[in-house]
């Protein structure tokens, strides 16, 4: 339990905000406030308590924690000589975290009900305290913005890592298969030429190694075609006809296409010839897989470059809004697929450029899309992106069929630190930052919401 403690003007003067105050001001503070001593690690404030006192730390300090699910995480520490708690003109009403004494701690406490009297007694001190509050608010906003950016970066990084992992794994698998195929080729070639096929037969065989697009078949028709081809291959002495048939059909080669070449080959050479042909077709397909996967990685790198604006100076310039939307969608592709979101694009053709900062606007699109994805159900969600020209403005509309924004929440949606998400999932700054960015572009951000339909609309002026 805290112990009431008598204080002196010398004690108060150790607080920076109280330094050099007139003697009558210090006397007023001593007459209307109180001193309390706390043992090391003793709780000073708890989450949910009313924010009632300004606290001057005379000795020791206070470590503040956020409390989530029975666990507490350190946030910041206030040392001797500093002021904490509620300050004049502060809107803080409820304590959000836990404050614990660090070492033997001595506090000066002044109840917020006495702030009007303090302003009459010392306008100078109130001005100092308001300055401290403003500095504290700015630091908190910067920290929350940094946390929001890190949280967004974490989501994007996780999605990007997943996107890169798929083509990288495909390249690794194809490379492994290629190594096995290439290693087997010399032996197959030696076996084939050992039967002395004619040059005409060799030209016909190598001509088949150029795959063609097969006619589309139903699953049942394809299964029947594979059976027929496998049986024919076995009549040609191929022991693994069912292993070779799918590769040949994928390359558009049927029994009729293979029969002409088979007629040119010695009967004993046909198993080695068709095995060599299957290996060549598979090798070419694996090469195409590597090229496709490498192209996917290159596209992802290009998307990151476009999204992050790394190749530009960062100033305002004419921009294609659609390009920014597409790069953001590509960066959030994993999140969209994870919820099986149906994405509808309705971009107006011939849309004029707007004057803006692509990195800032991409942050807006990321915040809006991230919120929309969070609002959607686990399956069956739909997001519509629409662009259109409205007079001297380009309008970007993002609509989702999620749960909607409650009517009592909607008026506060752009207020800083206002959030309906669980603790740790958001600071409530995302939409406030988005609104500020749109305003910096001389535009405005609007929202309409009913259950099952929420629409954000960004108005951006056309570049002159």
Backbone torsions as a table, in degrees:
resi	resn	phi	psi	omega
1	UNK	NA	140.9	177.8
2	UNK	-66.3	148.6	-177.8
3	UNK	-110.4	120.8	175.6
4	UNK	-58.5	136.9	-174.8
5	UNK	-136.6	133.0	177.1
6	UNK	-74.0	141.0	-177.5
7	UNK	-120.1	162.0	178.7
8	UNK	-123.9	163.2	175.4
9	UNK	-55.1	-33.5	178.7
10	UNK	-64.4	-38.0	177.2
11	UNK	-60.9	-47.2	-177.9
12	UNK	-64.5	-34.1	-176.5
13	UNK	-66.4	-13.3	177.6
14	UNK	-74.1	-14.7	176.9
15	UNK	-84.8	127.5	-174.8
16	UNK	-56.0	-41.7	-178.2
17	UNK	-66.7	-23.0	-178.9
18	UNK	-95.7	-4.7	-175.8
19	UNK	-65.6	144.5	175.6
20	UNK	64.1	18.1	175.9
21	UNK	-77.5	150.3	177.2
22	UNK	-60.1	155.5	-177.9
23	UNK	-60.5	-36.2	-178.7
24	UNK	-68.6	-30.6	176.5
25	UNK	-68.7	-44.0	177.3
26	UNK	-61.8	-38.0	178.6
27	UNK	-64.1	-39.1	178.8
28	UNK	-64.2	-43.0	179.3
29	UNK	-61.9	-42.2	-179.8
30	UNK	-67.7	-35.4	-177.8
31	UNK	-72.3	-30.5	-173.5
32	UNK	-106.2	-14.8	178.7
33	UNK	-107.0	-170.1	-178.9
34	UNK	-149.8	159.4	175.6
35	UNK	-106.8	141.7	177.2
36	UNK	-136.8	136.5	179.0
37	UNK	-108.4	138.1	-178.4
38	UNK	-125.1	143.8	176.0
39	UNK	-78.0	162.4	178.2
40	UNK	-57.3	132.7	177.8
41	UNK	69.1	14.4	176.9
42	UNK	-82.5	132.9	178.5
43	UNK	-62.6	137.7	178.1
44	UNK	-107.6	-45.0	174.9
45	UNK	-134.3	153.4	-179.4
46	UNK	-126.0	153.3	178.7
47	UNK	-59.1	137.1	178.2
48	UNK	91.9	-12.0	177.9
49	UNK	-72.0	150.1	174.9
50	UNK	-62.8	141.2	176.5
51	UNK	-84.6	98.0	-170.2
52	UNK	-110.4	-25.4	-167.3
53	UNK	-123.2	141.4	160.2
54	UNK	-81.2	136.4	-175.4
55	UNK	-123.9	119.8	171.7
56	UNK	-99.7	125.7	-176.2
57	UNK	-89.6	110.0	-178.6
58	UNK	-89.0	-31.8	-179.6
59	UNK	-154.6	146.1	-179.6
60	UNK	83.0	-135.5	-179.5
61	UNK	178.2	176.6	178.9
62	UNK	-129.5	127.4	172.8
63	UNK	-100.9	123.3	-179.8
64	UNK	-99.5	141.0	-179.4
65	UNK	-128.1	150.5	163.2
66	UNK	-92.5	141.5	-176.8
67	UNK	-115.2	118.7	-179.9
68	UNK	-134.5	120.8	175.1
69	UNK	55.6	38.0	179.8
70	UNK	83.3	-6.0	177.1
71	UNK	-107.5	148.1	178.8
72	UNK	-122.7	139.2	-179.3
73	UNK	-119.6	132.2	-179.9
74	UNK	-65.0	139.7	-179.5
75	UNK	-113.8	-59.5	178.0
76	UNK	-156.8	167.0	-178.9
77	UNK	-127.9	141.7	176.6
78	UNK	-112.0	127.3	-174.4
79	UNK	-102.1	171.9	176.6
80	UNK	-57.8	138.8	-178.4
81	UNK	96.8	-9.6	-178.8
82	UNK	-104.1	169.2	178.8
83	UNK	-117.5	139.8	179.0
84	UNK	-139.4	-171.4	-178.5
85	UNK	77.9	-159.2	-178.6
86	UNK	-80.8	140.4	-178.6
87	UNK	-122.0	162.8	-180.0
88	UNK	-53.9	136.2	179.4
89	UNK	70.7	7.5	176.6
90	UNK	-75.4	143.9	176.3
91	UNK	-93.5	5.5	178.5
92	UNK	-65.5	123.3	-178.4
93	UNK	-117.9	-30.1	-176.1
94	UNK	-130.3	137.1	177.7
95	UNK	-71.2	128.0	-176.6
96	UNK	-90.9	-30.1	-175.9
97	UNK	-125.2	-169.6	179.3
98	UNK	-108.3	136.7	175.7
99	UNK	-114.6	128.0	-174.5
100	UNK	-126.1	139.3	179.7
101	UNK	-67.0	136.2	174.4
102	UNK	-109.5	105.8	-173.9
103	UNK	79.2	-179.4	175.7
104	UNK	-65.7	116.8	-169.4
105	UNK	-118.7	134.4	177.1
106	UNK	-120.6	126.5	-177.2
107	UNK	-119.7	148.1	165.7
108	UNK	-103.1	127.3	-176.8
109	UNK	-118.3	134.6	174.9
110	UNK	-131.0	123.8	-177.2
111	UNK	-69.6	145.3	-176.7
112	UNK	-65.0	-24.2	178.0
113	UNK	-63.5	-19.2	-178.0
114	UNK	-93.4	2.6	-179.0
115	UNK	-61.9	-39.6	176.4
116	UNK	-58.8	-41.5	177.3
117	UNK	-65.1	-37.1	177.7
118	UNK	-63.1	-39.0	-179.8
119	UNK	-65.3	-35.7	176.0
120	UNK	-70.3	-37.4	-177.1
121	UNK	-75.0	-36.2	-176.3
122	UNK	-153.7	85.5	174.5
123	UNK	-57.5	-30.9	-179.7
124	UNK	-62.8	-44.9	-179.3
125	UNK	-65.8	-41.6	178.7
126	UNK	-60.3	-39.1	178.4
127	UNK	-63.3	-41.6	177.3
128	UNK	-61.8	-43.8	-177.4
129	UNK	-66.6	-37.7	177.0
130	UNK	-63.9	-38.6	176.5
131	UNK	-62.3	-42.0	177.3
132	UNK	-61.6	-42.6	179.9
133	UNK	-62.6	-42.3	179.4
134	UNK	-64.1	-42.9	177.5
135	UNK	-61.9	-41.0	179.7
136	UNK	-64.5	-40.5	179.4
137	UNK	-65.0	-41.8	179.0
138	UNK	-63.3	-42.1	178.9
139	UNK	-63.4	-38.8	-179.6
140	UNK	-67.1	-41.6	178.9
141	UNK	-63.2	-44.6	179.0
142	UNK	-60.8	-42.7	-179.7
143	UNK	-65.1	-41.8	179.5
144	UNK	-67.4	-39.8	176.9
145	UNK	-61.9	-42.0	178.8
146	UNK	-63.7	-42.0	178.9
147	UNK	-64.8	-41.2	179.0
148	UNK	-63.2	-41.9	179.4
149	UNK	-65.7	-40.8	178.2
150	UNK	-65.5	-37.9	178.4
151	UNK	-65.4	-44.3	177.9
152	UNK	-63.8	-41.4	178.6
153	UNK	-62.9	-38.0	177.9
154	UNK	-62.6	-42.5	178.1
155	UNK	-64.0	-46.1	-179.7
156	UNK	-63.8	-40.8	-179.1
157	UNK	-64.6	-41.4	179.0
158	UNK	-63.1	-44.4	178.5
159	UNK	-64.4	-42.1	-179.6
160	UNK	-65.8	-40.3	178.2
161	UNK	-60.8	-41.0	178.4
162	UNK	-65.8	-42.4	179.5
163	UNK	-63.2	-40.6	-179.7
164	UNK	-73.4	-30.3	-176.6
165	UNK	-64.3	-38.8	-177.6
166	UNK	-61.9	-55.8	178.8
167	UNK	-65.6	-33.2	178.6
168	UNK	-64.6	-41.9	177.4
169	UNK	-65.7	-37.8	178.4
170	UNK	-63.2	-41.4	177.9
171	UNK	-63.2	-42.1	-179.9
172	UNK	-63.5	-43.9	179.3
173	UNK	-64.4	-43.5	-179.1
174	UNK	-64.8	-39.9	179.6
175	UNK	-63.7	-39.8	178.9
176	UNK	-65.0	-44.2	179.1
177	UNK	-65.9	-38.5	178.2
178	UNK	-61.9	-41.1	179.5
179	UNK	-60.2	-41.4	179.4
180	UNK	-68.0	-42.1	-178.1
181	UNK	-65.5	-46.4	-178.7
182	UNK	-64.1	-35.7	179.0
183	UNK	-65.5	-29.6	-178.8
184	UNK	-85.6	-17.5	-174.6
185	UNK	-60.5	-45.4	-177.9
186	UNK	-57.3	-42.9	-178.6
187	UNK	-65.1	-42.0	178.3
188	UNK	-63.7	-40.2	-178.7
189	UNK	-65.9	-42.1	179.0
190	UNK	-62.2	-42.5	179.4
191	UNK	-64.2	-39.9	-179.1
192	UNK	-65.1	-51.7	-176.2
193	UNK	-71.2	-18.3	177.2
194	UNK	-63.5	-20.9	178.7
195	UNK	-93.3	6.1	174.9
196	UNK	52.7	57.6	175.2
197	UNK	-68.1	153.3	-179.5
198	UNK	-72.9	157.6	175.9
199	UNK	-57.3	-36.5	179.2
200	UNK	-62.5	-41.4	178.8
201	UNK	-65.3	-40.5	179.6
202	UNK	-65.7	-38.8	177.9
203	UNK	-65.4	-40.6	178.6
204	UNK	-64.2	-41.0	-178.7
205	UNK	-66.1	-47.1	-179.3
206	UNK	-68.0	-28.0	175.9
207	UNK	-65.3	-30.3	177.5
208	UNK	-71.1	-17.2	-176.3
209	UNK	-73.1	-6.4	176.4
210	UNK	-91.6	106.9	-174.5
211	UNK	-68.0	147.2	173.9
212	UNK	-120.6	161.8	-179.7
213	UNK	-72.9	119.2	-179.6
214	UNK	-74.0	156.6	174.7
215	UNK	-68.7	138.7	-180.0
216	UNK	-63.4	136.6	-179.6
217	UNK	-129.1	149.6	171.9
218	UNK	-70.4	165.8	-179.2
219	UNK	-60.2	-41.0	-179.4
220	UNK	-67.5	-44.8	179.9
221	UNK	-64.0	-37.6	179.2
222	UNK	-66.0	-40.7	179.2
223	UNK	-62.7	-42.0	178.5
224	UNK	-64.9	-40.5	-179.5
225	UNK	-64.6	-39.6	177.8
226	UNK	-63.5	-41.0	178.7
227	UNK	-62.6	-45.2	-178.8
228	UNK	-62.3	-45.2	-178.5
229	UNK	-66.4	-39.7	179.6
230	UNK	-62.3	-42.5	178.9
231	UNK	-63.3	-41.7	179.4
232	UNK	-63.5	-43.3	179.5
233	UNK	-59.9	-39.2	-179.7
234	UNK	-67.9	-29.3	174.8
235	UNK	-68.9	-17.6	178.0
236	UNK	-93.0	7.1	177.4
237	UNK	92.4	5.9	179.1
238	UNK	-81.1	120.6	-176.2
239	UNK	-75.8	-27.2	-176.6
240	UNK	-113.9	56.1	-178.0
241	UNK	-61.2	-37.3	-178.9
242	UNK	-71.7	-21.8	175.8
243	UNK	-79.8	-31.5	-177.5
244	UNK	-87.8	-30.1	-172.6
245	UNK	-57.4	-45.6	-179.2
246	UNK	-60.0	-37.5	-179.4
247	UNK	-66.4	-43.2	179.5
248	UNK	-63.8	-44.8	179.9
249	UNK	-64.2	-37.3	178.0
250	UNK	-62.3	-28.7	179.1
251	UNK	-91.1	3.5	179.1
252	UNK	82.1	18.5	-178.4
253	UNK	-101.2	120.1	176.9
254	UNK	-105.2	178.0	178.4
255	UNK	-61.4	-36.7	179.0
256	UNK	-63.7	-40.7	-179.8
257	UNK	-69.0	-32.0	-178.3
258	UNK	-83.6	-24.5	-173.3
259	UNK	-63.8	-38.4	-178.2
260	UNK	-62.9	-40.6	178.1
261	UNK	-70.7	-39.5	-179.8
262	UNK	-59.6	-34.9	-179.1
263	UNK	-65.5	-25.4	-179.6
264	UNK	-85.2	-13.6	-175.5
265	UNK	-97.1	145.1	169.7
266	UNK	-58.8	143.8	-175.8
267	UNK	-57.1	-38.0	-179.0
268	UNK	-70.1	-20.2	-177.6
269	UNK	-87.2	-13.1	-173.0
270	UNK	-64.0	-44.2	178.1
271	UNK	-58.3	-45.7	179.7
272	UNK	-66.8	-37.9	-179.4
273	UNK	-63.8	-46.8	-178.1
274	UNK	-71.3	-31.9	174.9
275	UNK	-66.2	-41.1	177.1
276	UNK	-63.5	-41.8	-179.9
277	UNK	-63.0	-43.4	178.3
278	UNK	-61.7	-41.2	178.4
279	UNK	-63.8	-39.6	179.6
280	UNK	-66.5	-44.0	179.3
281	UNK	-63.7	-42.2	179.4
282	UNK	-65.5	-40.2	178.7
283	UNK	-60.4	-44.5	179.8
284	UNK	-64.8	-37.5	177.9
285	UNK	-66.2	-39.5	178.3
286	UNK	-65.0	-37.5	176.4
287	UNK	-62.6	-42.3	177.6
288	UNK	-64.1	-36.9	177.5
289	UNK	-62.6	-42.7	178.5
290	UNK	-63.7	-42.3	179.4
291	UNK	-63.1	-42.4	-179.5
292	UNK	-65.6	-44.2	179.8
293	UNK	-65.8	-40.8	176.8
294	UNK	-63.4	-38.4	176.5
295	UNK	-63.9	-36.8	177.7
296	UNK	-64.0	-42.2	178.1
297	UNK	-63.8	-43.2	178.9
298	UNK	-61.3	-38.8	179.2
299	UNK	-66.5	-39.9	178.0
300	UNK	-63.2	-41.4	177.8
301	UNK	-63.0	-40.7	178.0
302	UNK	-64.5	-38.5	177.7
303	UNK	-63.3	-41.9	177.9
304	UNK	-62.3	-41.7	-179.9
305	UNK	-62.4	-44.5	178.8
306	UNK	-65.9	-44.6	-176.8
307	UNK	-64.3	-44.4	-175.4
308	UNK	-81.7	-10.0	176.7
309	UNK	63.6	30.5	-171.6
310	UNK	-70.9	-15.1	-176.0
311	UNK	-102.9	14.6	-178.9
312	UNK	-130.1	166.1	-172.7
313	UNK	-78.3	-19.7	177.7
314	UNK	99.2	1.9	177.9
315	UNK	-86.3	-178.2	178.2
316	UNK	-78.9	137.5	-179.1
317	UNK	-157.5	163.1	177.7
318	UNK	-62.7	131.7	-174.9
319	UNK	-132.1	148.6	171.2
320	UNK	-91.4	110.9	-176.9
321	UNK	-60.4	-39.3	-177.4
322	UNK	-60.5	-40.5	179.9
323	UNK	-61.7	-41.1	177.6
324	UNK	-64.7	-40.5	177.7
325	UNK	-62.9	-42.3	-178.1
326	UNK	-67.0	-41.3	179.2
327	UNK	-64.9	-35.7	177.7
328	UNK	-68.1	-42.0	177.6
329	UNK	-60.5	-40.7	178.9
330	UNK	-64.3	-37.4	179.2
331	UNK	-69.1	-28.7	-179.0
332	UNK	-100.2	15.4	-175.6
333	UNK	-57.1	-40.7	-178.7
334	UNK	-64.0	-43.5	179.3
335	UNK	-63.3	-38.8	179.0
336	UNK	-65.4	-43.0	-179.0
337	UNK	-71.8	-32.7	-178.7
338	UNK	-61.3	-32.9	177.6
339	UNK	-99.8	8.7	-179.3
340	UNK	51.9	45.4	-177.9
341	UNK	-73.5	131.7	173.3
342	UNK	-86.6	118.1	-175.3
343	UNK	-104.4	126.5	178.6
344	UNK	-115.2	123.6	177.0
345	UNK	-104.6	128.9	178.1
346	UNK	-134.1	73.0	-176.4
347	UNK	-90.5	131.1	177.7
348	UNK	-70.3	134.1	178.0
349	UNK	-72.4	151.3	176.4
350	UNK	63.8	31.5	-177.8
351	UNK	-69.6	132.4	-179.9
352	UNK	-71.2	159.0	178.3
353	UNK	-72.6	153.8	171.9
354	UNK	-112.6	162.6	-179.7
355	UNK	-100.2	115.0	-175.8
356	UNK	-167.0	-174.8	176.1
357	UNK	-107.1	115.4	-174.0
358	UNK	-63.8	-37.5	-179.1
359	UNK	-65.7	-39.9	178.7
360	UNK	-66.8	-45.4	180.0
361	UNK	-65.3	-36.1	176.5
362	UNK	-62.9	-31.5	175.5
363	UNK	-65.5	-38.2	176.9
364	UNK	-63.1	-50.2	-178.3
365	UNK	-62.3	-35.9	178.6
366	UNK	-63.8	-45.9	-180.0
367	UNK	-62.0	-45.3	-177.8
368	UNK	-66.0	-44.8	-179.7
369	UNK	-67.2	-39.9	179.9
370	UNK	-61.9	-43.6	177.8
371	UNK	-65.0	-40.6	-180.0
372	UNK	-63.7	-43.1	179.2
373	UNK	-62.0	-42.0	179.1
374	UNK	-62.6	-33.1	-176.6
375	UNK	-78.9	-14.8	-175.8
376	UNK	-79.5	154.2	174.3
377	UNK	-68.3	170.2	-177.6
378	UNK	-61.3	-32.6	178.2
379	UNK	-139.2	152.1	174.7
380	UNK	86.0	11.3	179.6
381	UNK	-78.0	153.8	-179.3
382	UNK	-139.8	133.8	174.7
383	UNK	-124.6	132.0	177.9
384	UNK	-115.3	126.6	174.6
385	UNK	-109.5	123.1	-178.2
386	UNK	-130.2	139.7	173.4
387	UNK	-125.0	147.5	179.2
388	UNK	-160.8	160.7	175.6
389	UNK	-99.4	136.4	178.6
390	UNK	-132.8	93.8	-178.2
391	UNK	64.0	-121.7	-178.7
392	UNK	-92.1	14.3	-177.1
393	UNK	-124.7	150.7	165.4
394	UNK	-100.6	129.5	179.2
395	UNK	-106.6	131.5	174.5
396	UNK	-113.7	117.4	-176.3
397	UNK	-115.3	129.4	177.7
398	UNK	-120.7	117.3	-176.4
399	UNK	-120.6	136.5	175.2
400	UNK	-130.1	157.9	179.9
401	UNK	-104.3	35.1	179.4
402	UNK	-76.6	-162.4	-173.6
403	UNK	-70.4	-17.0	-178.7
404	UNK	88.2	166.7	179.1
405	UNK	-101.3	124.2	-179.0
406	UNK	-56.3	148.9	-176.2
407	UNK	-60.5	-33.6	-179.2
408	UNK	-77.3	-17.4	179.4
409	UNK	-90.0	-34.0	-172.3
410	UNK	-52.2	-42.7	-179.7
411	UNK	-65.2	-18.2	-175.9
412	UNK	-105.1	6.3	-166.8
413	UNK	-63.0	-29.2	-179.1
414	UNK	-98.5	6.7	179.5
415	UNK	-76.7	138.6	178.7
416	UNK	-64.1	142.1	177.3
417	UNK	70.4	4.3	177.0
418	UNK	-89.8	119.6	-178.6
419	UNK	-146.6	147.5	174.8
420	UNK	-107.0	4.7	-179.6
421	UNK	-79.3	163.1	176.4
422	UNK	-65.9	155.6	178.6
423	UNK	-56.9	132.6	-179.8
424	UNK	92.6	-13.9	-179.3
425	UNK	-92.4	-13.1	-179.8
426	UNK	178.4	151.1	-177.6
427	UNK	-97.8	-8.1	-175.3
428	UNK	84.3	13.2	-179.4
429	UNK	-101.8	-12.4	-173.7
430	UNK	-57.7	-51.4	-178.5
431	UNK	-73.5	-31.0	175.4
432	UNK	-63.9	-43.8	177.9
433	UNK	-63.9	-42.8	178.6
434	UNK	-59.6	-43.2	178.8
435	UNK	-63.3	-42.4	179.6
436	UNK	-63.0	-41.3	-179.4
437	UNK	-64.4	-44.4	179.2
438	UNK	-62.9	-39.1	177.6
439	UNK	-65.4	-36.7	176.2
440	UNK	-63.0	-22.6	176.9
441	UNK	-93.0	13.7	-179.6
442	UNK	61.0	33.9	177.4
443	UNK	-121.4	-164.5	177.7
444	UNK	-148.3	155.1	-179.0
445	UNK	-121.1	125.7	-177.3
446	UNK	-122.5	160.9	178.7
447	UNK	-144.1	140.2	171.4
448	UNK	-131.7	140.1	-176.8
449	UNK	-151.9	133.5	167.7
450	UNK	-134.8	161.7	178.9
451	UNK	-53.3	125.4	179.4
452	UNK	89.7	-3.1	178.6
453	UNK	-156.9	115.1	174.4
454	UNK	-124.5	131.7	-177.8
455	UNK	-131.6	123.1	170.6
456	UNK	-101.2	138.2	-179.2
457	UNK	-129.5	120.6	176.5
458	UNK	-104.0	124.1	176.3
459	UNK	-99.1	123.0	179.9
460	UNK	-128.3	128.3	-176.0
461	UNK	-68.2	144.0	177.5
462	UNK	-67.3	140.0	179.1
463	UNK	-63.5	135.8	178.5
464	UNK	-71.3	NA	NA
